[in-house]
Amino acid sequence: MYDLHLHSILSDGEMIPIEIVRRASVLGYRTIAIADHADDSNIVDLIAAIRKIERAADEYEIELLSGVELTHVPPSQISKLAGIARNEGADLVIVHGETTVEPVAPGTNFAACSCANVDILAHPGLINNKDAFLAATNGVALEVTSRNGHNRTNGHIVRIAREYGCSIVINSDAHTPLDILDASSRRFVALGSGLTEKEAKIALSLNIHRWLSKKRKLR
């Protein structure tokens, strides 16, 4: 199993990074990304901090990806910050999308979907057709989430991802221990979003290495 969107005390989560790793390991995960909220003030430090526990994660048989979630930054800065994250060694760059429950700046989805260094657009709300087309073209995956509030538009995201051929990832956006999903809960989130059994199986069993490798070739 994978979860590419988890938060630690390095931003607004409740767990230190290694606790996230341990809890994920017990639930059967093999690949996770800790992607704390980032802007110009902390992006370099976040990436370096997660790198420090990679060996500890190995002992729990977890492949730990160092990620960031660019959050509430002006759309004009997304490309620059995504480039900084990549240059600092981030394995995964997420952008906090235009969820319907937060005042995310208009144009954030467009900036993320236009940027080759962005891997995932998290909870993109009522993403429009143009941005979905760009996401498919640039290999930016759209997130289906279990996060309360953000998950209100999962059905719309699935519909538009299906129409434009966007990749879908199933993430928890976990901030607390209870937010981390077990296998059956992940399946319920996928099916509850409107994915068919076949589509859910594909999204839930995504080969992260293959997907990221394919994504890199688009840059």
Secondary structure, 3 states (H helix, E strand, C coil): CEEEEECCCCCCCCCCHHHHHHHHHHCCCCEEEEEEEECCCCHHHHHHHHHCCHHHHHHCCCEEEEEEEECCCCHHHHHHHHHHHHHCCCCEEEEECCCCCCCCCCCHHHHHHCCCCCCEEECCCCCCHHHHHHHHHHCCEEEEECCCCHHHHHHHHHHHHHHHCCCEEEECCECCHHHCCCHHHHHHHHHHCCCCHHHHHHHHCCCHHHHHHHHHHHC
